[in-house]
Each structure stands twice: as C-alpha cells, then as structure tokens.
C-alpha cells in the first residue's frame, strides 16, 4: 500500500492489507506537538473518513513532549491504538502517556508486534 510521509519527515503512515494503519516513527526522534498534529493528519488522510485500528511503532523514540501527548489524546481515525515498543524507554514513554492523558479510544502498550496486531484485529 501507499505510504504517507508525516510532515516534517519524522515518520510515515501506511494502511496495510490487514486493515491496520501503521504509524512508524524514525529512530531517535523527539516528538513535539507539531509532529503529533502532522502524524494525526496523515492517519486521518490515509483513512479517508473511515476508522481503522492503529499500530504506533515507537521503537527507539527518544522523547514525547507533554504537548505532543495532549495532541495524541484527541480523537482521530483510529478505532483502537496499539503502542509497540521494544525496551524500557518505550514502556516509560507509554506509561507517561497513560498517566497524564485519557486515550481517545482503547489503547494498550505491547512489546510484541504479533500480540499488538492480534489485539488490534480482535483475535
């Protein structure tokens, strides 16, 4: 499927054949509010008015600002969100989000890509 580069170039969004939108952040990025707005806009654009489960690959993301977390709590085309990370920093970033914001839809953190996709697809 076609990929949309998030404005600013820190990530990309793609609707995959399994019906899951993938938001993949580049390694070692710090996500600010403008990046969060751009990512949300790309997710909404690729969804074309429909809702889809969203996999956010946050492996090696360095930081997420408080303002970016606020943006991610705004409803978008995501029907449910799986945050996929691989290490303790990713888990801390996800827990920070859960502690300070109410997710806009069912949202969970996973350290397994397979488990995250299975949860998103209701399997």
PASEKOL-113689 format. One line per 4 residues: for each residue x, y, z of N, C-alpha, C. Coordinates in Angstrom, 1 decimal, padded with zeros to 4 digits, always signed. Layout:
<nodes>
X Y Z X Y Z X Y Z | ...;
</nodes>
This chain:
<nodes>
+000.8 -001.2 +000.0 +000.0 +000.0 +000.0 +000.9 +001.2 +000.0 | +000.3 +002.4 -000.3 +001.0 +003.6 -000.4 +001.3 +004.1 +001.0 | +002.4 +004.8 +001.2 +002.9 +005.3 +002.4 +002.8 +006.8 +002.3 | +002.4 +007.5 +003.4 +002.4 +008.9 +003.5 +003.5 +009.3 +004.5;
+004.4 +010.2 +004.1 +005.5 +010.7 +005.0 +004.8 +011.8 +005.9 | +005.0 +011.6 +007.2 +004.5 +012.6 +008.1 +005.2 +013.9 +007.8 | +004.5 +015.0 +007.8 +005.1 +016.3 +007.5 +006.2 +016.6 +008.6 | +007.3 +017.0 +008.1 +008.5 +017.1 +009.0 +009.4 +016.0 +008.9;
+009.0 +014.8 +008.3 +009.8 +013.7 +008.0 +010.2 +012.8 +009.1 | +009.6 +012.9 +010.3 +009.9 +012.1 +011.4 +009.3 +010.7 +011.4 | +008.3 +010.5 +010.5 +007.6 +009.2 +010.5 +006.9 +009.0 +009.2 | +006.2 +007.9 +009.1 +005.4 +007.5 +007.9 +004.2 +006.8 +008.4;
+003.1 +006.9 +007.6 +001.9 +006.2 +007.8 +001.5 +005.4 +006.6 | +001.0 +004.2 +006.9 +000.6 +003.3 +005.8 -000.6 +002.4 +006.2 | -001.6 +002.3 +005.3 -002.7 +001.4 +005.6 -002.3 +000.1 +004.9 | -002.1 -000.9 +005.8 -001.7 -002.2 +005.3 -002.8 -003.1 +004.9;
-002.5 -004.2 +004.1 -003.5 -005.1 +003.6 -004.4 -005.7 +004.7 | -003.9 -005.8 +005.9 -004.7 -006.4 +007.0 -005.7 -005.5 +007.6 | -005.7 -004.2 +007.1 -006.7 -003.2 +007.6 -006.2 -002.5 +008.8 | -004.9 -002.5 +009.0 -004.3 -001.8 +010.2 -003.5 -000.6 +009.6;
-003.7 +000.5 +010.2 -002.8 +001.7 +009.8 -001.6 +001.6 +010.7 | -000.4 +001.7 +010.1 +000.9 +001.7 +010.8 +001.5 +003.1 +010.8 | +001.7 +003.6 +011.9 +002.5 +004.8 +012.1 +003.8 +004.5 +012.6 | +004.9 +004.7 +011.8 +006.2 +004.3 +012.2 +007.1 +005.5 +012.3;
+007.6 +005.7 +013.6 +008.5 +006.8 +013.8 +009.9 +006.4 +013.5 | +010.7 +007.4 +013.0 +012.1 +007.1 +012.7 +012.9 +006.9 +014.0 | +014.0 +006.2 +013.9 +014.8 +006.1 +015.2 +015.3 +007.4 +015.7 | +015.3 +007.4 +017.0 +015.9 +008.5 +017.8 +015.3 +009.9 +017.6;
+014.0 +009.9 +017.3 +013.3 +011.2 +017.2 +012.7 +011.6 +018.5 | +012.6 +012.9 +018.6 +011.8 +013.5 +019.7 +010.5 +014.1 +019.1 | +009.4 +013.7 +019.7 +008.1 +014.1 +019.1 +007.6 +015.3 +019.8 | +007.4 +016.3 +019.1 +006.8 +017.6 +019.6 +005.4 +017.7 +019.1;
+004.7 +018.7 +019.6 +003.3 +018.9 +019.3 +003.1 +019.0 +017.7 | +003.9 +019.7 +017.0 +003.7 +019.8 +015.6 +003.9 +018.5 +014.9 | +004.7 +017.6 +015.4 +004.9 +016.2 +014.9 +003.6 +015.4 +015.1 | +003.1 +015.6 +016.3 +001.9 +014.8 +016.7 +000.7 +015.3 +015.8;
+000.5 +016.6 +015.6 -000.5 +017.1 +014.7 -000.3 +016.5 +013.3 | +000.9 +016.5 +012.8 +001.2 +016.0 +011.5 +000.9 +014.6 +011.3 | +001.3 +013.8 +012.3 +001.0 +012.3 +012.3 -000.5 +012.1 +012.3 | -001.2 +012.8 +013.2 -002.7 +012.6 +013.2 -003.3 +013.0 +011.9;
-002.8 +014.1 +011.3 -003.4 +014.5 +010.0 -003.1 +013.4 +008.9 | -001.9 +012.8 +009.0 -001.6 +011.7 +008.0 -002.4 +010.5 +008.2 | -002.7 +010.1 +009.5 -003.6 +009.0 +009.8 -005.0 +009.3 +009.3 | -005.5 +010.5 +009.5 -006.8 +010.8 +009.0 -006.9 +010.9 +007.5;
-005.8 +011.3 +006.9 -005.8 +011.4 +005.4 -005.8 +010.0 +004.8 | -005.0 +009.1 +005.3 -005.0 +007.7 +004.8 -006.2 +006.9 +005.0 | -006.9 +007.3 +006.1 -008.2 +006.6 +006.5 -009.3 +007.0 +005.6 | -009.2 +008.2 +005.0 -010.3 +008.7 +004.1 -011.7 +008.6 +004.7;
-011.8 +009.1 +005.9 -013.1 +009.2 +006.5 -013.6 +008.0 +007.2 | -012.9 +006.9 +007.2 -013.2 +005.7 +007.9 -012.4 +005.6 +009.2 | -012.7 +004.6 +010.0 -011.9 +004.3 +011.2 -011.2 +003.0 +011.0 | -009.9 +002.9 +011.5 -009.1 +001.7 +011.4 -008.3 +001.6 +012.7;
-008.0 +000.3 +013.0 -007.0 +000.2 +014.2 -005.7 +000.7 +013.8 | -005.0 +001.3 +014.8 -003.7 +001.9 +014.5 -002.6 +001.3 +015.3 | -001.5 +000.9 +014.6 -000.3 +000.4 +015.3 +000.7 +001.6 +015.3 | +001.2 +002.0 +016.4 +002.2 +003.0 +016.5 +003.5 +002.4 +016.9;
+004.4 +002.4 +016.0 +005.7 +001.8 +016.2 +006.6 +002.9 +016.8 | +006.8 +002.7 +018.1 +007.6 +003.8 +018.8 +009.0 +003.3 +019.3 | +009.4 +002.2 +018.6 +010.8 +001.6 +018.9 +011.8 +002.7 +018.7 | +012.6 +003.0 +019.7 +013.7 +003.9 +019.6 +013.3 +005.4 +019.6;
+012.0 +005.7 +019.9 +011.7 +007.1 +020.1 +012.3 +007.6 +021.3 | +013.0 +008.8 +021.2 +013.7 +009.3 +022.4 +012.8 +010.0 +023.4 | +011.9 +010.8 +022.9 +011.1 +011.6 +023.8 +009.7 +012.0 +023.2 | +008.7 +012.2 +024.0 +007.4 +012.7 +023.6 +007.1 +013.8 +024.5;
+007.0 +015.0 +024.0 +006.7 +016.2 +024.8 +005.3 +016.1 +025.4 | +005.1 +016.8 +026.5 +003.8 +016.9 +027.1 +002.7 +017.4 +026.2 | +003.1 +018.4 +025.3 +002.2 +019.0 +024.4 +001.8 +017.9 +023.3 | +002.8 +017.1 +022.9 +002.5 +016.1 +021.9 +001.5 +015.0 +022.5;
+001.7 +014.7 +023.8 +000.8 +013.7 +024.4 -000.6 +014.3 +024.4 | -000.7 +015.6 +024.6 -002.1 +016.2 +024.6 -002.7 +016.1 +023.2 | -001.9 +016.2 +022.2 -002.4 +016.1 +020.8 -002.9 +014.6 +020.6 | -002.1 +013.7 +021.1 -002.5 +012.3 +020.8 -003.7 +011.8 +021.6;
-004.2 +012.7 +022.5 -005.4 +012.3 +023.2 -006.7 +012.8 +022.5 | -006.5 +013.5 +021.4 -007.6 +014.0 +020.6 -008.1 +012.9 +019.6 | -009.4 +012.6 +019.5 -009.8 +011.5 +018.7 -009.4 +011.8 +017.2 | -009.1 +010.6 +016.5 -008.8 +010.6 +015.1 -009.4 +009.5 +014.4;
-008.9 +009.0 +013.3 -009.5 +007.9 +012.6 -009.1 +006.6 +013.2 | -008.4 +006.6 +014.3 -008.1 +005.3 +015.0 -009.2 +004.8 +015.8 | -009.6 +003.6 +015.6 -010.7 +002.9 +016.4 -010.1 +002.3 +017.6 | -008.9 +001.9 +017.6 -008.1 +001.4 +018.8 -006.6 +001.6 +018.4;
-005.8 +001.7 +019.5 -004.4 +002.0 +019.2 -003.5 +001.1 +020.0 | -002.6 +000.4 +019.3 -001.6 -000.4 +020.0 -000.2 +000.4 +019.9 | +000.4 +000.6 +021.0 +001.7 +001.3 +021.1 +002.7 +000.1 +021.1 | +003.5 +000.0 +020.1 +004.5 -001.1 +020.0 +005.9 -000.5 +020.3;
+006.5 -001.0 +021.4 +007.9 -000.6 +021.7 +008.7 -001.9 +022.0 | +010.0 -001.6 +022.2 +010.9 -002.8 +022.4 +011.7 -002.7 +023.7 | +011.6 -001.7 +024.4 +012.5 -001.6 +025.6 +011.9 -000.8 +026.7 | +012.7 -000.6 +027.8 +012.2 +000.1 +028.9 +011.9 +001.6 +028.7;
+012.6 +002.2 +027.8 +012.3 +003.6 +027.5 +011.0 +003.7 +026.8 | +010.7 +002.8 +025.9 +009.4 +002.8 +025.2 +008.3 +002.6 +026.2 | +008.5 +001.7 +027.1 +007.4 +001.5 +028.1 +007.2 +002.7 +029.0 | +008.3 +003.4 +029.4 +008.2 +004.6 +030.2 +007.4 +005.7 +029.5;
+007.7 +005.8 +028.2 +007.0 +006.8 +027.4 +005.5 +006.5 +027.3 | +005.2 +005.2 +027.1 +003.8 +004.8 +027.0 +003.1 +005.0 +028.3 | +003.8 +004.7 +029.4 +003.2 +004.8 +030.8 +003.0 +006.3 +031.1 | +003.9 +007.2 +030.6 +003.8 +008.6 +030.8 +002.5 +009.1 +030.2;
+002.2 +008.6 +028.9 +001.0 +009.0 +028.2 -000.2 +008.5 +029.0 | -000.2 +007.3 +029.4 -001.4 +006.8 +030.2 -001.6 +007.5 +031.5 | -000.5 +007.9 +032.1 -000.7 +008.6 +033.4 -001.2 +010.0 +033.3 | -000.9 +010.7 +032.2 -001.3 +012.1 +032.1 -002.4 +012.4 +031.2;
-002.8 +011.4 +030.4 -003.9 +011.6 +029.4 -004.8 +010.5 +029.3 | -006.0 +010.8 +028.9 -007.0 +009.8 +028.7 -007.0 +009.5 +027.2 | -006.7 +008.2 +026.8 -006.6 +007.9 +025.4 -008.0 +008.1 +024.7 | -008.0 +008.5 +023.4 -009.3 +008.8 +022.7 -010.0 +007.5 +022.3;
-009.4 +006.4 +022.5 -010.1 +005.1 +022.2 -009.3 +004.0 +022.9 | -009.7 +002.7 +022.9 -009.0 +001.7 +023.6 -007.5 +001.7 +023.1 | -006.6 +001.8 +024.1 -005.2 +001.9 +023.8 -004.4 +001.0 +024.8 | -003.4 +000.3 +024.2 -002.5 -000.6 +025.0 -001.1 -000.5 +024.5;
-000.2 -000.8 +025.4 +001.2 -001.0 +025.1 +001.6 -002.4 +024.9 | +002.4 -002.7 +023.9 +002.9 -004.1 +023.6 +004.4 -004.1 +023.3 | +005.0 -005.1 +023.7 +006.4 -005.3 +023.3 +006.6 -006.4 +022.3 | +005.4 -006.9 +021.8 +005.4 -007.9 +020.7 +004.5 -007.4 +019.6;
+005.1 -007.3 +018.4 +004.4 -006.9 +017.2 +003.2 -007.8 +017.0 | +003.4 -009.1 +017.1 +002.3 -010.1 +016.8 +001.2 -009.9 +017.8 | +001.5 -009.7 +019.1 +000.4 -009.5 +020.1 -000.3 -008.2 +019.8 | +000.4 -007.2 +019.4 -000.3 -005.9 +019.1 -001.2 -006.0 +017.9;
-000.8 -006.7 +016.9 -001.7 -006.8 +015.7 -002.9 -007.7 +016.1 | -002.6 -008.8 +016.8 -003.8 -009.7 +017.2 -004.8 -008.9 +018.0 | -004.3 -008.1 +019.0 -005.2 -007.3 +019.8 -006.0 -006.3 +018.9 | -005.3 -005.6 +018.0 -005.9 -004.6 +017.1 -007.0 -005.3 +016.3;
-006.8 -006.5 +015.8 -007.7 -007.2 +015.0 -008.8 -008.0 +015.7 | -008.7 -007.9 +017.1 -009.7 -008.6 +017.9 -009.5 -010.1 +017.9 | -008.3 -010.6 +017.7 -008.0 -012.0 +017.7 -007.6 -012.5 +019.0;
</nodes>
